[in-house]
Amino acid sequence: MISYNFPTKQGLVYYNNTWNVLFESTNRNSYKHYYGYYTDKNKNTRQATKDFVPATGYSAVKVESAPHYNDHAFITNQAYLNYLQNKRYSDEDWMD
């Protein structure tokens, strides 16, 4: 089985006395999980799982990156440009 998480970096602009999210860049990380059955020494059918996730010490098996996910200057600048152009919010993800 496969599971996903979606780490996101946000570009914020301070106006109206609060921080506002105006741009987001999101990756998709894939993790694998094994699920199966086995017969123990007493001939009982048992089940087991193995999760290959950060909590058990594993990295993602696949990382699909947004175009500018690791470009902090781009994220900051895009948020500011959105503010200047009254777009207020835009985003990019791993499919862009």
N, CA and C atoms as an extended XYZ file, in Angstrom:
288
Properties=species:S:1:pos:R:3:atomname:S:1:resname:S:1:resid:I:1 pbc="F F F"
N         0.844       -1.175        0.000 N   MET     1
C         0.000        0.000        0.000 CA  MET     1
C         0.888        1.235        0.000 C   MET     1
N         0.342        2.317       -0.450 N   ILE     2
C         1.047        3.593       -0.513 CA  ILE     2
C         0.221        4.643        0.235 C   ILE     2
N         0.924        5.521        0.947 N   SER     3
C         0.256        6.673        1.550 CA  SER     3
C         1.039        7.925        1.159 C   SER     3
N         0.415        9.054        1.369 N   TYR     4
C         1.015       10.323        0.969 CA  TYR     4
C         0.926       11.325        2.109 C   TYR     4
N         1.863       12.284        2.103 N   ASN     5
C         1.656       13.508        2.866 CA  ASN     5
C         2.032       14.667        1.962 C   ASN     5
N         1.619       15.840        2.326 N   PHE     6
C         1.722       17.000        1.456 CA  PHE     6
C         2.352       18.177        2.202 C   PHE     6
N         3.686       18.176        2.350 N   PRO     7
C         4.330       19.305        3.026 CA  PRO     7
C         4.169       20.579        2.195 C   PRO     7
N         3.867       21.658        2.879 N   THR     8
C         3.570       22.927        2.216 CA  THR     8
C         4.410       24.045        2.810 C   THR     8
N         4.915       24.900        1.935 N   LYS     9
C         5.591       26.121        2.375 CA  LYS     9
C         4.719       27.289        1.967 C   LYS     9
N         4.588       28.258        2.892 N   GLN    10
C         3.683       29.365        2.669 CA  GLN    10
C         4.431       30.692        2.586 C   GLN    10
N         3.981       31.532        1.677 N   GLY    11
C         4.448       32.909        1.600 CA  GLY    11
C         3.379       33.798        2.213 C   GLY    11
N         3.771       34.563        3.225 N   LEU    12
C         2.816       35.401        3.940 CA  LEU    12
C         3.155       36.876        3.770 C   LEU    12
N         2.121       37.716        3.821 N   VAL    13
C         2.279       39.161        3.772 CA  VAL    13
C         1.480       39.730        4.939 C   VAL    13
N         2.084       40.700        5.622 N   TYR    14
C         1.430       41.320        6.775 CA  TYR    14
C         0.650       42.553        6.321 C   TYR    14
N        -0.649       42.504        6.461 N   TYR    15
C        -1.498       43.671        6.216 CA  TYR    15
C        -2.773       43.501        7.020 C   TYR    15
N        -3.473       44.600        7.275 N   ASN    16
C        -4.678       44.607        8.122 CA  ASN    16
C        -4.397       44.005        9.497 C   ASN    16
N        -3.210       44.270       10.018 N   ASN    17
C        -2.807       43.837       11.359 CA  ASN    17
C        -2.752       42.325       11.544 C   ASN    17
N        -2.523       41.596       10.464 N   THR    18
C        -2.407       40.137       10.569 CA  THR    18
C        -1.571       39.593        9.411 C   THR    18
N        -1.023       38.408        9.605 N   TRP    19
C        -0.295       37.726        8.534 CA  TRP    19
C        -1.296       36.980        7.662 C   TRP    19
N        -1.169       37.139        6.360 N   ASN    20
C        -2.077       36.525        5.399 CA  ASN    20
C        -1.295       35.630        4.435 C   ASN    20
N        -1.780       34.413        4.246 N   VAL    21
C        -1.157       33.487        3.299 CA  VAL    21
C        -1.580       33.881        1.889 C   VAL    21
N        -0.591       34.235        1.062 N   LEU    22
C        -0.911       34.646       -0.301 CA  LEU    22
C        -0.298       33.735       -1.353 C   LEU    22
N         0.559       32.828       -0.931 N   PHE    23
C         1.131       31.871       -1.875 CA  PHE    23
C         1.507       30.601       -1.122 C   PHE    23
N         1.263       29.441       -1.757 N   GLU    24
C         1.659       28.160       -1.180 CA  GLU    24
C         2.314       27.288       -2.248 C   GLU    24
N         3.336       26.564       -1.827 N   SER    25
C         4.021       25.605       -2.686 CA  SER    25
C         3.977       24.255       -1.976 C   SER    25
N         3.452       23.228       -2.642 N   THR    26
C         3.186       21.946       -1.985 CA  THR    26
C         3.840       20.782       -2.731 C   THR    26
N         4.553       19.954       -1.982 N   ASN    27
C         5.116       18.699       -2.503 CA  ASN    27
C         4.177       17.548       -2.172 C   ASN    27
N         4.395       16.419       -2.846 N   ARG    28
C         3.707       15.177       -2.468 CA  ARG    28
C         4.779       14.128       -2.179 C   ARG    28
N         4.776       13.623       -0.951 N   ASN    29
C         5.708       12.577       -0.535 CA  ASN    29
C         4.963       11.249       -0.445 C   ASN    29
N         5.569       10.189       -1.003 N   SER    30
C         4.955        8.856       -1.018 CA  SER    30
C         5.687        7.938       -0.047 C   SER    30
N         4.916        7.146        0.686 N   TYR    31
C         5.459        6.187        1.646 CA  TYR    31
C         4.854        4.813        1.375 C   TYR    31
N         5.635        3.780        1.648 N   LYS    32
C         5.121        2.433        1.400 CA  LYS    32
C         4.781        1.739        2.719 C   LYS    32
N         3.839        0.812        2.611 N   HIS    33
C         3.371        0.017        3.753 CA  HIS    33
C         3.190       -1.411        3.264 C   HIS    33
N         3.674       -2.344        4.034 N   TYR    34
C         3.472       -3.761        3.705 CA  TYR    34
C         2.447       -4.339        4.666 C   TYR    34
N         1.574       -5.150        4.128 N   TYR    35
C         0.532       -5.799        4.912 CA  TYR    35
C         0.452       -7.240        4.429 C   TYR    35
N         0.496       -8.176        5.348 N   GLY    36
C         0.466       -9.564        4.905 CA  GLY    36
C         0.048      -10.537        5.990 C   GLY    36
N        -0.081      -11.783        5.577 N   TYR    37
C        -0.451      -12.880        6.464 CA  TYR    37
C         0.692      -13.884        6.516 C   TYR    37
N         0.787      -14.574        7.636 N   TYR    38
C         1.755      -15.655        7.763 CA  TYR    38
C         1.198      -16.685        8.740 C   TYR    38
N         1.798      -17.849        8.740 N   THR    39
C         1.398      -18.909        9.661 CA  THR    39
C         2.486      -19.050       10.726 C   THR    39
N         2.084      -18.935       11.984 N   ASP    40
C         3.077      -19.046       13.050 CA  ASP    40
C         3.402      -20.515       13.336 C   ASP    40
N         4.274      -20.761       14.311 N   LYS    41
C         4.731      -22.134       14.579 CA  LYS    41
C         3.623      -23.044       15.112 C   LYS    41
N         2.522      -22.453       15.582 N   ASN    42
C         1.382      -23.241       16.058 CA  ASN    42
C         0.305      -23.406       14.987 C   ASN    42
N         0.653      -23.089       13.747 N   LYS    43
C        -0.247      -23.212       12.590 CA  LYS    43
C        -1.412      -22.220       12.641 C   LYS    43
N        -1.251      -21.125       13.355 N   ASN    44
C        -2.263      -20.065       13.394 CA  ASN    44
C        -1.931      -19.025       12.323 C   ASN    44
N        -2.956      -18.596       11.621 N   THR    45
C        -2.749      -17.547       10.631 CA  THR    45
C        -2.726      -16.214       11.357 C   THR    45
N        -1.677      -15.453       11.084 N   ARG    46
C        -1.491      -14.148       11.732 CA  ARG    46
C        -1.360      -13.085       10.649 C   ARG    46
N        -1.477      -11.852       11.051 N   GLN    47
C        -1.270      -10.755       10.119 CA  GLN    47
C        -0.202       -9.811       10.670 C   GLN    47
N         0.437       -9.098        9.791 N   ALA    48
C         1.485       -8.168       10.195 CA  ALA    48
C         1.521       -6.993        9.235 C   ALA    48
N         2.004       -5.872        9.739 N   THR    49
C         2.195       -4.687        8.898 CA  THR    49
C         3.593       -4.140        9.132 C   THR    49
N         4.104       -3.473        8.140 N   LYS    50
C         5.383       -2.771        8.247 CA  LYS    50
C         5.195       -1.434        7.565 C   LYS    50
N         5.372       -0.354        8.323 N   ASP    51
C         5.196        0.995        7.804 CA  ASP    51
C         6.556        1.643        7.590 C   ASP    51
N         6.832        2.048        6.380 N   PHE    52
C         8.077        2.718        6.037 CA  PHE    52
C         7.819        4.221        5.997 C   PHE    52
N         7.704        4.816        7.181 N   VAL    53
C         7.358        6.224        7.337 CA  VAL    53
C         8.383        6.887        8.263 C   VAL    53
N         8.425        8.222        8.305 N   PRO    54
C         9.392        8.909        9.164 CA  PRO    54
C         9.309        8.496       10.639 C   PRO    54
N         8.117        8.213       11.127 N   ALA    55
C         7.975        7.822       12.531 CA  ALA    55
C         8.709        6.524       12.851 C   ALA    55
N         8.943        5.699       11.839 N   THR    56
C         9.679        4.440       12.043 CA  THR    56
C        11.083        4.514       11.448 C   THR    56
N        11.535        5.738       11.118 N   GLY    57
C        12.908        5.941       10.681 CA  GLY    57
C        13.158        5.899        9.188 C   GLY    57
N        12.123        5.982        8.368 N   TYR    58
C        12.281        5.902        6.910 CA  TYR    58
C        11.927        7.227        6.247 C   TYR    58
N        12.582        7.488        5.137 N   SER    59
C        12.273        8.660        4.313 CA  SER    59
C        11.226        8.283        3.278 C   SER    59
N        10.708        9.289        2.615 N   ALA    60
C         9.748        9.052        1.535 CA  ALA    60
C        10.414        8.236        0.427 C   ALA    60
N         9.655        7.313       -0.169 N   VAL    61
C        10.191        6.538       -1.287 CA  VAL    61
C        10.162        7.351       -2.576 C   VAL    61
N         9.314        8.388       -2.606 N   LYS    62
C         9.243        9.256       -3.774 CA  LYS    62
C         8.806       10.645       -3.320 C   LYS    62
N         9.507       11.653       -3.806 N   VAL    63
C         9.146       13.041       -3.523 CA  VAL    63
C         8.869       13.722       -4.852 C   VAL    63
N         7.645       14.185       -5.015 N   GLU    64
C         7.260       14.924       -6.207 CA  GLU    64
C         7.213       16.398       -5.816 C   GLU    64
N         8.136       17.166       -6.369 N   SER    65
C         8.326       18.542       -5.928 CA  SER    65
C         7.554       19.544       -6.777 C   SER    65
N         7.044       20.555       -6.095 N   ALA    66
C         6.498       21.715       -6.789 CA  ALA    66
C         7.674       22.466       -7.413 C   ALA    66
N         7.438       23.210       -8.478 N   PRO    67
C         8.544       23.857       -9.192 CA  PRO    67
C         9.457       24.736       -8.332 C   PRO    67
N         8.896       25.444       -7.348 N   HIS    68
C         9.694       26.378       -6.550 CA  HIS    68
C         9.685       26.047       -5.063 C   HIS    68
N         9.422       24.794       -4.717 N   TYR    69
C         9.288       24.410       -3.303 CA  TYR    69
C        10.532       24.764       -2.482 C   TYR    69
N        11.701       24.631       -3.053 N   ASN    70
C        12.933       24.911       -2.303 CA  ASN    70
C        13.502       26.302       -2.571 C   ASN    70
N        12.749       27.134       -3.237 N   ASP    71
C        13.183       28.500       -3.548 CA  ASP    71
C        12.420       29.480       -2.647 C   ASP    71
N        12.970       29.721       -1.478 N   HIS    72
C        12.276       30.555       -0.488 CA  HIS    72
C        12.099       31.988       -0.973 C   HIS    72
N        13.071       32.497       -1.721 N   ALA    73
C        12.944       33.857       -2.259 CA  ALA    73
C        11.758       33.937       -3.231 C   ALA    73
N        11.596       32.921       -4.080 N   PHE    74
C        10.466       32.925       -5.013 CA  PHE    74
C         9.142       32.921       -4.257 C   PHE    74
N         9.024       32.077       -3.236 N   ILE    75
C         7.783       31.973       -2.463 CA  ILE    75
C         7.444       33.318       -1.820 C   ILE    75
N         8.450       33.944       -1.225 N   THR    76
C         8.251       35.249       -0.585 CA  THR    76
C         7.862       36.306       -1.617 C   THR    76
N         8.600       36.341       -2.726 N   ASN    77
C         8.310       37.337       -3.764 CA  ASN    77
C         6.949       37.124       -4.405 C   ASN    77
N         6.560       35.877       -4.628 N   GLN    78
C         5.256       35.603       -5.241 CA  GLN    78
C         4.120       36.045       -4.324 C   GLN    78
N         4.286       35.822       -3.027 N   ALA    79
C         3.271       36.287       -2.074 CA  ALA    79
C         3.140       37.812       -2.147 C   ALA    79
N         4.264       38.500       -2.196 N   TYR    80
C         4.239       39.963       -2.260 CA  TYR    80
C         3.633       40.447       -3.579 C   TYR    80
N         3.999       39.806       -4.689 N   LEU    81
C         3.398       40.173       -5.979 CA  LEU    81
C         1.891       39.949       -5.972 C   LEU    81
N         1.438       38.868       -5.386 N   ASN    82
C        -0.007       38.622       -5.279 CA  ASN    82
C        -0.686       39.755       -4.520 C   ASN    82
N        -0.039       40.221       -3.456 N   TYR    83
C        -0.580       41.335       -2.684 CA  TYR    83
C        -0.659       42.595       -3.550 C   TYR    83
N         0.435       42.894       -4.260 N   LEU    84
C         0.471       44.106       -5.086 CA  LEU    84
C        -0.551       44.062       -6.218 C   LEU    84
N        -0.836       42.870       -6.737 N   GLN    85
C        -1.769       42.711       -7.861 CA  GLN    85
C        -3.191       42.383       -7.396 C   GLN    85
N        -3.430       42.422       -6.099 N   ASN    86
C        -4.738       42.112       -5.520 CA  ASN    86
C        -5.228       40.711       -5.837 C   ASN    86
N        -4.306       39.785       -6.142 N   LYS    87
C        -4.704       38.390       -6.368 CA  LYS    87
C        -5.095       37.736       -5.057 C   LYS    87
N        -4.426       38.122       -4.025 N   ARG    88
C        -4.649       37.647       -2.662 CA  ARG    88
C        -4.187       36.221       -2.389 C   ARG    88
N        -4.250       35.315       -3.373 N   TYR    89
C        -3.773       33.957       -3.113 CA  TYR    89
C        -3.544       33.215       -4.434 C   TYR    89
N        -2.461       32.475       -4.469 N   SER    90
C        -2.234       31.516       -5.555 CA  SER    90
C        -1.388       30.390       -4.993 C   SER    90
N        -1.276       29.332       -5.761 N   ASP    91
C        -0.482       28.203       -5.269 CA  ASP    91
C         0.115       27.428       -6.439 C   ASP    91
N         1.025       26.526       -6.082 N   GLU    92
C         1.591       25.579       -7.028 CA  GLU    92
C         1.761       24.270       -6.279 C   GLU    92
N         1.681       23.181       -7.000 N   ASP    93
C         1.903       21.887       -6.358 CA  ASP    93
C         2.719       20.986       -7.261 C   ASP    93
N         2.877       19.756       -6.840 N   TRP    94
C         3.740       18.808       -7.524 CA  TRP    94
C         3.283       18.516       -8.952 C   TRP    94
N         2.061       18.836       -9.309 N   MET    95
C         1.552       18.547      -10.645 CA  MET    95
C         1.804       19.694      -11.624 C   MET    95
N         2.251       20.843      -11.132 N   ASP    96
C         2.465       22.010      -11.999 CA  ASP    96
C         3.632       21.791      -12.929 C   ASP    96
